[in-house]
Amino acid sequence: MAPLSSLLAAALLSATAQAHFELIQPTSLEGDAFDEGSMATAPCGGGVADLSQNTATDFHVDGDAVGVLLGHAQANWLFRATLDEHAEGNWTQLFPIVTQSGRGSFCEPAITAPREWVGKKGIIGIACAAPDGLLFQCAAVNFVEGVNSAPANCQNASSVSVSFTGDETLAALVGEEPSESSVTPSPSSSSSGA
C-alpha cells in the first residue's frame, strides 16, 4: 500500500493539472466556493466584486506578495488593481506582464501599488492568458503603508520559470480604454526557479 503522503501528493498534482489557476495570495473573492467554470468571466471570474460587502485583507503598497497556482504548462500573467467598488474599470497595472513556464506555484513577493492608495479599499485583479483563453480572479484588499514580508507559502515550484513578456491582449485590460497608458513600476526581481 502506498504511503499516505504519496497518495496526497498524487491527488494534489491531479487537481492542479485539471485546474486553470488558483489565486493563493491574497485571498480570492471566491474563497472556498471556487468555481473553475466561471473563470472566463471578467473581471473576477466567479468572484463578485463589491467593496461594501467583500472581506478585505491588507495589501502593503511598497511591496506585497501575489501568489498563484497554475494548472497549464504555460500562461501569461497580468497583475492589476482598481479602486472601483465593483471592479468595472480604472485598472492600474501593478507589475510587468510575465510568462510562467511550467505547472505549479508562482509567487511574486514584492508587487507594489500606488502610494496614494494608502487607506483605501480596492480590488487586486489577476488576469491569465492561458491556452484556453483569458481567465480571471480577484481579491478585495485594504491598501496599507509599508512592505510586507512574503509568507512562507510564497514560493515558486522547482519546475517553474518566469520571464517578462509583452501581451497586447492583457495590456488592453488596463485603464478605461485599451489605448490608455498605465503606471508600470520597475520589477523588484525576475522570479524564476525555486
N, C-alpha and C positions, 0 to 999 in steps of 0.2 A: 504494500500500500504506500502511495506517495505521501511524503510529509505534508502537513497542513500548510506550511509556508509555501511549498511548491504549488499546491492547488490554488492558494490565494493569488500568487504571482501570475499563474496562468489565467485565472479569471479576470484579473486587472488588465492584463495585456489584451485579452479578447475584447473586453469592454472598450478599451482605448481604441483598438483597431476599428471598431464599429462606429464610434462617436465621431462627429465632425470636430468639435473642440469644446473645451470647458474652461470657463473663467475661474481660476483658482484664487487669485488675489487681485483686487479687493473682492469681497463677497458679491456674487451675482445677484441681480434683482430677483431672479427666479428662485434662489436659494435651493432648497431640497426638491422643489417642484419643477426641476429642469425638464424641458420639453424639446428634445432634439428636432422634432418635426416642424417646429416654428422658428428655427434659427435663421431661415432665409428672410424673415420679416423684419424690415428696417423700422426703426433704428436699433431696437434692443432685443431682437429675437422674440422669445416668449415672455420676456420681462415687460412690465408696464411701468414706464417712467412717470412718476407723479411725486415730485419733491415734497408735496404736502402730506403724503401718505407713506412714502418709502422710508425704511430704516437705513440711515446713512452711517458709514464708517469714516474715520478720519483719514485724509489723504494729505500728506505733507508737500507743500508746493515747491520746496527746494530739493526734493527727491524722495520718491516712494516707489515701492515695488508693484509691478503688474506681472502676474504670472498666469500662464495658460497651459492647457494640456491638449496637444494636437493629435488627432487620430488619423490624419492624412500623412502621406510621405513627404509632402511639401506644400507650403502655403505662404502667402504674403500677409503681413500684419499692419494695420493702421491703429495707433493708439490716439484717441481724440477725447475731447471733453466739451461740455456746454453748461452754461448756467440756466439754460431754458428749462422751465419747470417740467415740461413734458418731452424734452429732448427732440423738439421738432425742427431745430435749426441752430444757427450760430455756432457750429462746431469749430473748435480750435485744435489743430494738430499738436500733440504733445511730444512726439518723438519721430525721428525719420522712419519712413516705411522700411520694414525689414522682411527678408525672406528667411523662413525656417526650413531647413532641410533635415529630414529625419523625424519619425514619430516620437512623441513623448513630451515631457515638460520643458517649457522655456520660460524663464523669468528674467525680466529686465529690472534690476534692483534700484535704479535711480531715475525714474521718469519725473520730469518737472512740470509744473503748471504755472500760469501767470501769477506773480506775487500779488497783484491787485485783487485776486480771487480769495485771499485770506478772509475768513469769517463768513463766507458764503457757502451755500449748498449747491451741488451740481451733479452732473452725470458723467462718469467715465464711460466711454463707448469703445468697444473693441470690434473692429471690422476685419474679417478674414476673407481674403480672396483664395478660395480653395478650388480643387479640380471640379467640384460640383456647383460652383457659383459663390456669390457673396453670402457670408454668414455673420450674424451679429449677436453680441451680448453686451450688457451694461451693468454698472454698479452705481448706486447712489452714494455720494461722498460729502463730507464736510471738509472744505479746504482749510487747512491749518498751517501755521508757520513751521519752518524748520525742515530738517531732514529726518527721515525715519530709517532705523536700521532694518535691513532686509530680514524677513522672517526666516526661520530655519528651513521652511519648505520652498524657499526661493532658490531653486537650483535648475540647471539645465541637464537634461538626460545626456548620458555619455554618447548617444547616437545622434545628438542634435548639434547642428552648426547653424549660425545666423550671420547674415551679411546685409548691408544696406542695399536698397534697390529703388528703382523708380516703378511706379504703378499708377498709370493715368486713371484707371477705374477707382482705385482707393483715394487718390488725390482729389478726385471730383466730389468726394463725400465730406470735404472740409469747407467751412464757411456757409454762406447763404447761396452763393452762385458758384458753379463749377470753375469760373474764371477767376474768382477771388483768391488772393494770396493769403497765406496764414503764417502765424508765428511758428517757426520750426527751430527749437532750441538745438544747440550743439549736442551731439551724443555724449553721454558720460563714459561710455565704453562700447567696444564692439564685442558683444556677448557671443561666445562660441565655445563649444566643447562642454565639459562637465563643470 
